[in-house]
Amino acid sequence: MRVISRIDDFLGPLHEGIWEITIPKSSVTEPLGPGWERSLLNIPSPGTLASYRKGHYHIHEKQTAFSVHLDRYDPKTHPFLHLVDDAPLLLMIADTFTALVASARKSAEIKTGLLLKEQKRTWQILIMVGFALFLVATWIILNPLLTFGGILRIMVPLLIMVLGIIISRKGISPDFTGIVSRGSLFIGVSVFLMGIVSFYLPLDIFVQIVLLVLSFWAFGSAWMSFSQVARGKDSVPEGFYRRLMTGIFSLLLALLILLIPDAMVALLMEIFGILVLLLGIVLCAGGWRLRVKMNTEARE
């Protein structure tokens, strides 16, 4: 008789003080049972192929194994608490940087083989897109404040409008035959209209709102980190000192945003420019590897 094993069967240690467990794919016959949903928004993690959530459980699927940890807050029911506690701003920046550097160094043999079958000119596209990102990154690094203003002027109103559409959609039946929630529909339409109006708001208002959100995010992360550390090492399975340093630097970041906002905006945008630059390098490196492999196989 075939023994069926699921990821859920291995999750016990997470409730016994273990921060993260690794489950070899060879140990699992039916990985994702009922309740697991693919997560599209995550902090970048080196080697992660896909991410899945089920309540507080968070899976990072890798090439040969599943890494699972337990978030303190379910992003579906407590999105803000999850953001400040499980996804601090500093951690997002650091992990994104680490993931991009790891991608630049990684040899993508499996992806290369797939691309060779799909499109022989893929390496040219990768290099062109990578070079375009390099130019964008250069512009951002040289003009951080101007870029920040442009992003706020265009992206924030669009994001508000998209949020309004998502909320409105929840008020309409799946087959668009009727209204299932007048409240959701009203709130969604109102948010969408706010997005349209926000196109005409002064840029200073946008800047102040974004800075307040970033500082509040950082203060919230600092508070959560210090609260966790205050309970002792046993209450911080992910690492006592890592959590402590996250709290200290989050508090420092929040204070600097409030005290020297212009300098911090410039710094954050330059960091963003560096991340875009790294992404361009990753694409160019991937395109070059693909070109070399294509030439090697052509000679063979």
C-alpha positions in Angstrom: 0.0 0.0 0.0 1.3 3.4 -1.0 2.0 5.7 2.0 0.7 9.2 1.4 2.7 12.1 3.0 1.8 15.8 2.8 3.7 18.9 3.9 1.1 19.3 6.7 2.4 16.0 8.2 5.8 17.6 8.9 4.7 20.9 10.5 4.7 19.9 14.1 8.2 21.2 15.0 7.1 24.7 14.1 4.8 24.7 17.2 7.7 23.5 19.4 10.0 26.5 19.0 11.6 25.7 15.7 11.8 28.7 13.4 12.0 27.0 10.0 12.0 23.4 8.8 13.2 21.9 5.5 11.3 19.1 3.9 13.0 17.2 1.1 10.7 16.9 -1.9 11.5 13.2 -2.0 9.7 12.8 1.4 6.4 14.2 0.1 4.0 12.4 -2.2 1.3 15.1 -2.2 2.9 18.4 -1.4 0.0 20.9 -1.3 -3.3 19.8 0.2 -6.5 21.8 0.7 -6.1 25.3 2.0 -2.7 26.2 0.4 -2.7 29.2 -1.9 0.1 30.6 -4.0 1.5 33.8 -2.6 2.5 36.4 -5.2 3.8 39.1 -2.9 6.8 38.0 -0.8 10.2 39.1 0.4 12.6 37.8 -2.2 14.5 34.8 -1.1 17.5 33.2 -2.9 16.7 29.9 -4.6 12.9 30.2 -4.1 10.9 28.9 -7.1 7.4 29.7 -5.7 5.8 30.7 -2.4 2.6 29.3 -0.8 0.6 30.3 2.3 -2.0 28.6 4.5 -3.0 30.8 7.4 0.2 31.4 9.4 2.2 28.8 7.5 4.5 30.1 4.7 6.3 27.8 2.2 9.3 28.6 0.1 9.5 26.0 -2.7 13.1 25.4 -3.7 14.7 23.0 -6.2 14.9 20.0 -4.0 13.0 20.9 -0.9 10.3 22.9 0.8 11.3 25.5 3.5 8.4 26.2 5.8 8.2 28.8 8.6 5.4 30.1 10.8 4.5 33.8 10.4 3.1 35.4 13.6 0.4 37.1 11.6 -1.7 35.9 8.7 -1.4 38.5 5.9 -4.9 37.7 4.8 -6.6 38.6 8.1 -4.0 41.0 9.6 -2.1 42.6 6.6 -0.7 45.6 8.5 0.5 43.5 11.5 2.1 41.0 9.1 3.8 43.9 7.3 5.4 45.5 10.4 6.2 42.2 12.2 7.0 39.6 9.5 8.1 42.0 6.7 10.0 45.0 8.1 11.2 47.5 5.5 14.9 46.9 6.3 14.4 43.2 5.9 12.7 43.6 2.6 15.6 45.8 1.3 18.3 43.5 2.7 16.7 40.2 1.4 16.0 41.7 -2.0 19.6 42.7 -2.3 20.8 39.3 -1.2 18.4 37.5 -3.6 19.6 39.6 -6.6 23.3 39.1 -5.8 22.7 35.3 -5.4 20.8 35.3 -8.8 23.7 37.1 -10.5 26.1 34.4 -9.3 23.9 31.4 -9.9 24.4 29.2 -12.9 20.9 28.7 -14.3 21.4 25.4 -16.2 17.8 24.3 -16.0 16.4 27.6 -17.2 18.9 27.8 -19.9 17.9 24.4 -21.4 14.3 25.4 -21.4 14.9 28.8 -23.1 17.0 27.1 -25.8 13.9 25.1 -26.8 11.5 28.0 -26.6 13.4 30.8 -28.3 16.9 31.0 -29.7 17.0 34.8 -29.5 16.1 34.9 -25.8 19.7 35.9 -24.8 19.4 39.0 -27.0 16.1 40.0 -25.2 17.6 39.4 -21.8 20.7 41.5 -22.5 18.6 44.4 -24.1 16.2 44.4 -21.1 19.2 44.2 -18.7 20.9 47.2 -20.4 17.6 49.2 -20.3 17.4 48.5 -16.6 21.0 49.6 -16.3 20.1 53.0 -17.9 17.0 53.3 -15.7 19.1 52.6 -12.6 21.7 55.2 -13.6 18.9 57.8 -13.9 17.4 56.9 -10.5 20.8 57.1 -8.8 21.7 60.4 -10.4 18.2 61.9 -9.9 16.8 60.3 -6.7 14.4 63.1 -5.7 13.1 63.8 -9.2 12.4 60.1 -9.6 10.7 59.9 -6.3 8.4 62.7 -7.2 7.6 61.1 -10.6 6.8 57.8 -9.0 4.4 59.4 -6.5 2.7 61.5 -9.1 1.9 58.5 -11.4 2.2 55.3 -9.4 0.3 56.2 -6.2 -2.9 57.3 -7.9 -2.8 54.2 -10.2 -2.3 51.9 -7.2 -5.3 53.6 -5.4 -7.4 53.0 -8.5 -6.4 49.4 -8.7 -7.2 48.9 -5.0 -10.6 50.4 -5.7 -11.2 47.9 -8.5 -10.2 45.0 -6.3 -12.5 46.0 -3.5 -15.4 46.7 -6.0 -14.9 43.2 -7.5 -15.6 41.7 -4.1 -19.0 43.2 -4.1 -20.0 41.7 -7.5 -20.9 38.0 -8.0 -18.2 35.9 -9.8 -20.3 35.7 -13.0 -21.1 39.4 -12.9 -24.8 38.7 -12.7 -25.5 40.8 -9.6 -24.3 42.6 -6.5 -23.4 40.4 -3.5 -22.1 43.2 -1.2 -23.3 46.8 -1.6 -20.8 47.9 1.0 -17.8 46.5 -0.8 -19.0 48.0 -4.1 -19.6 51.4 -2.5 -16.2 51.4 -0.8 -14.4 50.2 -4.0 -16.0 52.9 -6.2 -15.2 55.5 -3.6 -11.5 54.4 -3.4 -11.4 54.4 -7.2 -12.7 57.9 -7.4 -10.1 58.9 -4.7 -7.4 57.6 -7.0 -8.7 59.8 -9.8 -8.8 62.9 -7.6 -5.3 62.1 -6.3 -3.9 62.8 -9.7 -4.6 66.5 -9.0 -3.3 66.7 -5.5 -0.1 68.7 -4.8 3.1 66.7 -4.8 4.0 67.8 -1.3 0.9 66.1 0.1 2.0 62.8 -1.5 5.5 63.1 -0.2 4.3 63.8 3.4 1.9 60.9 3.3 4.5 58.4 2.0 7.1 59.5 4.5 4.6 59.1 7.3 3.7 55.6 6.1 7.3 54.6 5.8 8.1 56.0 9.3 5.0 54.4 10.8 6.0 51.1 9.1 9.5 51.3 10.6 8.3 52.3 14.0 5.8 49.5 14.0 8.6 47.0 13.1 10.8 48.4 15.9 8.0 48.1 18.4 7.2 44.5 17.4 10.8 43.5 17.5 11.5 45.0 20.9 8.3 43.4 22.3 9.4 40.0 21.0 12.9 40.4 22.3 11.7 41.5 25.7 10.0 38.1 26.3 13.4 36.4 26.1 15.4 34.2 23.7 12.8 31.4 23.8 10.2 33.7 22.3 12.4 34.5 19.2 12.9 31.3 17.3 14.2 33.1 14.2 17.2 34.5 16.1 17.3 36.7 19.2 20.1 39.0 18.0 18.8 39.2 14.5 15.4 40.4 15.8 17.1 42.8 18.2 19.2 44.4 15.4 16.1 44.6 13.2 14.4 46.6 16.0 17.3 48.9 16.5 17.8 49.7 12.8 14.1 50.0 12.2 13.8 52.6 15.0 16.9 54.4 13.6 15.3 54.4 10.1 12.0 55.8 11.4 13.7 58.6 13.3 15.9 59.6 10.4 12.9 59.7 8.0 11.2 62.2 10.4 14.3 64.2 11.2 16.0 64.4 7.7 13.3 63.4 5.2 14.9 64.8 2.1 18.2 62.9 2.8 16.4 59.7 3.6 14.2 59.9 0.5 17.4 60.4 -1.6 19.1 57.4 0.2 16.1 55.1 -0.3 15.8 56.0 -3.9 19.5 55.4 -4.5 19.1 52.0 -2.8 16.2 51.3 -5.1 18.4 52.3 -8.1 21.1 49.9 -7.0 18.5 47.1 -6.8 17.3 47.9 -10.3 21.0 47.9 -11.4 21.5 44.5 -9.9 18.4 43.2 -11.6 19.8 44.5 -14.9 23.1 42.7 -14.2 21.2 39.4 -13.4 19.4 39.6 -16.8 22.5 40.5 -18.8 24.4 37.6 -17.1 21.6 35.2 -17.8 21.5 36.3 -21.5 25.3 35.9 -21.8 25.3 32.4 -20.3 22.5 31.5 -22.7 24.5 32.8 -25.6 27.6 30.9 -24.6 25.6 27.7 -24.1 24.0 28.1 -27.5 27.4 28.6 -29.2 28.7 25.5 -27.3 25.8 23.3 -28.4 26.1 24.6 -32.0 29.7 23.5 -32.2 28.8 20.1 -30.8 
